[in-house]
């Protein structure tokens, strides 16, 4: 079960890099582009840090504090899952396409939260709105043909820290196992903050959002 959930998690993380449909975003959404013009646009992006059970990253406005029994994946575990170098503490990753920052999970249920950052250059440098990018992710998830079924339930907007994140909710089914995934996006200058939540136990989204302040 753990491997199936990890595989589904890895797939949803890699969706923005797959398929030719992303080229459509070059013009789509220009009229309502909502990229945040802030200090983040010119600041460097480094891996976040953990202190006293809480995660912070200067690039975003939130603090993430999971339950005490949750386990933070090591850099080696994260690199193995994603099949990519995750960078080192303090390293400037501003030129990297995807920064896989932190993955934390409940060791018993496998509920987990994954925080990553995607460079807008992987979308062809498109001036696309968060909604346009989310629409493409939803489309590719629902078109997935790897045996994992994603059903898009709907979108909503939630405040995390001082920013608003667009959230897409999915019902996921793989090999007879059903669970929820939530993908939350927010554009910050050259990067899109992506928080993906995998809920196996049927907890409410509010339970996970309560981990952010």
C-alpha positions in Angstrom: 0.0 0.0 0.0 2.8 2.4 0.9 4.4 1.9 -2.5 1.1 2.4 -4.4 0.5 5.7 -2.6 4.1 6.8 -3.1 3.8 6.0 -6.8 0.6 8.0 -7.1 2.2 10.9 -5.3 5.2 10.9 -7.6 2.9 10.8 -10.6 0.9 13.8 -9.6 4.1 15.7 -8.8 5.5 15.1 -12.3 2.3 16.0 -14.2 3.4 19.5 -15.1 6.4 18.0 -17.0 4.5 15.5 -19.1 2.7 15.8 -22.4 2.7 18.5 -25.1 -0.4 20.2 -23.7 1.7 22.6 -21.7 2.6 24.6 -24.8 -1.0 25.8 -24.8 -0.2 27.9 -21.8 2.0 30.2 -23.7 -0.9 32.4 -24.5 -3.6 31.0 -22.3 -4.4 33.1 -19.3 -2.3 36.2 -20.3 -5.3 38.5 -19.8 -5.9 37.4 -16.2 -2.3 36.5 -15.3 -2.0 36.6 -11.5 1.7 36.3 -10.9 2.6 38.0 -7.6 4.9 40.9 -8.0 6.9 40.7 -4.7 10.3 40.4 -3.3 10.1 36.7 -4.1 10.4 37.5 -7.8 14.0 38.6 -7.4 15.0 36.5 -4.4 16.9 33.3 -4.6 15.2 30.0 -3.8 16.9 27.6 -1.4 15.6 24.5 0.4 13.5 25.2 3.4 14.7 24.4 7.0 13.3 22.4 9.9 13.5 23.7 13.4 11.6 22.5 16.5 9.3 20.4 14.4 8.3 23.2 12.0 9.2 23.9 8.3 9.9 27.3 7.0 11.2 28.7 3.7 11.9 32.4 3.1 10.4 32.1 -0.4 6.9 31.5 1.0 4.8 33.2 3.8 3.8 30.1 5.8 5.1 27.9 8.6 4.3 24.2 8.4 4.0 22.2 11.6 2.9 18.5 11.2 1.9 16.3 14.1 4.8 15.2 16.3 4.6 11.5 15.2 4.9 12.4 11.4 8.3 11.6 9.8 10.3 13.9 7.6 11.8 12.1 4.6 15.6 12.3 4.3 17.1 14.0 1.3 18.2 10.5 0.1 14.7 9.1 0.4 13.2 12.1 -1.4 15.8 11.9 -4.2 15.1 8.2 -4.6 11.3 8.7 -4.8 11.5 11.5 -7.3 14.5 10.2 -9.2 16.2 13.6 -9.1 18.9 15.5 -7.1 17.1 17.6 -4.5 20.0 20.0 -3.8 21.8 20.9 -0.6 21.0 23.2 2.3 21.7 26.8 1.4 22.3 26.1 -2.3 20.8 28.6 -4.7 18.2 26.6 -6.7 16.7 29.5 -8.6 17.8 28.0 -12.0 16.4 24.5 -11.2 13.1 23.4 -12.9 11.6 21.7 -9.9 12.7 22.0 -6.3 11.5 19.0 -4.3 11.7 20.5 -0.9 10.1 18.4 1.8 7.9 15.3 2.2 6.4 14.5 5.6 4.1 11.6 6.3 2.3 9.7 9.0 4.3 6.4 9.4 1.1 4.5 10.2 -1.5 5.7 7.7 0.8 7.1 5.0 -1.1 10.4 5.0 1.5 12.9 3.8 2.2 16.5 2.7 4.7 17.3 -0.1 6.0 20.8 -0.6 7.8 21.7 -3.8 8.5 24.7 -6.1 8.2 24.6 -9.9 10.0 27.1 -12.1 7.7 28.9 -14.6 10.2 28.1 -17.3 9.0 24.6 -17.4 5.8 26.1 -18.8 7.7 27.6 -21.6 8.1 30.8 -19.7 4.4 31.4 -20.2 2.6 34.3 -18.6 -0.2 32.0 -17.5 -2.6 32.4 -14.6 -2.6 29.9 -11.7 -6.0 28.8 -12.9 -4.7 28.0 -16.4 -1.9 26.0 -15.0 -4.3 24.1 -12.7 -6.6 23.4 -15.6 -3.8 21.7 -17.4 -2.8 19.7 -14.4 -6.4 18.5 -13.9 -6.7 17.6 -17.6 -3.6 15.5 -17.5 -4.5 13.8 -14.2 -7.9 12.8 -15.6 -6.3 11.6 -18.8 -3.8 9.4 -17.0 -3.6 5.9 -18.4 -1.2 4.2 -16.0 -3.9 2.4 -14.1 -4.4 5.2 -11.6 -7.8 6.8 -11.8 -8.1 10.5 -10.9 -11.5 12.1 -10.6 -11.5 15.8 -10.3 -14.0 16.8 -7.6 -13.6 20.6 -7.9 -11.5 23.7 -7.1 -11.6 26.1 -4.2 -9.4 28.8 -2.8 -7.8 28.8 0.6 -5.5 31.1 2.6 -2.2 29.7 3.6 0.0 32.1 5.5 -0.6 35.5 4.0 -1.3 34.1 0.5 -4.2 32.6 -1.3 -3.8 29.1 -2.9 -5.9 27.5 -5.6 -6.8 24.0 -4.6 -7.9 21.1 -6.8 -9.4 18.1 -5.1 -9.1 14.6 -6.5 -10.5 11.2 -5.7 -7.8 8.7 -6.5 -8.2 4.9 -7.0 -5.3 2.5 -7.7 -5.3 -1.3 -7.4 -8.5 -1.2 -5.4 -7.2 1.4 -2.9 -9.0 4.8 -2.7 -7.8 8.0 -1.2 -7.8 11.8 -1.7 -5.3 14.1 -3.1 -5.3 17.9 -2.9 -3.0 20.1 -5.1 -2.6 23.7 -3.9 -0.8 26.2 -6.1 0.3 29.8 -5.7 2.5 31.8 -8.1 5.4 33.6 -6.5 7.6 35.4 -9.0 9.5 32.9 -11.0 8.2 29.9 -9.1 4.9 28.2 -8.4 4.6 26.9 -4.8 3.0 23.5 -4.9 1.6 21.8 -1.8 0.2 18.3 -2.5 -1.7 16.6 0.3 -2.4 12.8 0.2 -5.2 11.8 2.5 -5.6 8.1 3.1 -7.6 8.1 6.4 -10.4 10.4 5.3 -9.5 13.4 7.4 -10.9 16.7 6.4 -8.9 19.2 4.3 -9.2 21.6 7.3 -7.1 19.1 9.3 -4.2 19.5 7.0 -4.6 23.2 6.5 -4.5 23.5 10.2 -0.8 22.5 10.0 0.0 25.7 8.2 0.2 29.2 9.8 
